[in-house]
């Protein structure tokens, strides 16, 4: 296996020496769990107390993991990455609102992003989270099959309307749309709604993409059932594969409520589930398109090998690799340098509103020690190469 991800010169080609040093500092911090907890608490206190910390946050963690405060502000990052063949997915990372005004604002923002990206080859996808379009409790109630009040039915109709308006616009503009995953207790209702959008807008090709969190042991079976429906009803499927983002929360809730955890028993089972699902999709590219969202090098190598075995071109538009901005540049930029389709999720939004995303990102990296250590190892290697 050609170990292309060891090439740090290509991986960090866009980073100046000072940006590389900032990355080194940040990942050193993230590797220290007590420090992350203290930093998170201090940041939350400073934001609640309205202390003037926006500039400090922007100059450090925000600028490393986010593209900017607005679409226009992101364009320098977008253009720089595109110069190396890496596309962007503008991700308005303001999440978990519970009242109608922010939900409508999220819809307006996503529609605006679709208008913004329609002529930009550098941004081939748009994205939104179901929890940005409706209350978590409402998704959960529908997923559990409980009856809704008249007011809740009207509220759900508005959620469906937001989904439909977004998917229709994506279809009209021919821009693919990634719909992110949520916690298991609201995912069933989201799945049904996304499936409805696929039936409507994926007649000729995959415009609407659902997300499978493959640390869940039931997701491959779900995909097979969806595939069977798509064959019978003649629509295409778009799937973004990820390992998952809510493991501790999922396990704790299952324990508290005395039901089997939806999460695989261990990491090796999650890895196997991920790779098996990707292989299933590659076997059925006539019907399913893939956005492989992973920071796992071995899974990326396995997908490369599958493509080689089946004679699939690197730039076949039915297969994309995806990583988060600020992470795994050794995967993203080395793949793009060799002609594969690669897109970075580029979060953006007002500094204070994006902080929940950034805190979650720091906590996730802390819990996955191998990922953080690998980032540090590669940054150190590049520092040595540059003799910083």
Helices and strands as residue ranges (DSSP letters): G 4-6, H 8-11, H 17-30, H 33-48, H 54-57, I 58-62, H 63-65, E 66-68, H 71-82, E 87-92, H 100-117, E 125-129, G 130-132, H 136-143, H 150-173, E 176-180, H 184-201, E 208-213, H 219-233, E 237-242, H 247-257, H 267-283, E 288-293, H 297-309, E 319-324, H 329-337, E 342-348, H 351-367, H 369-386
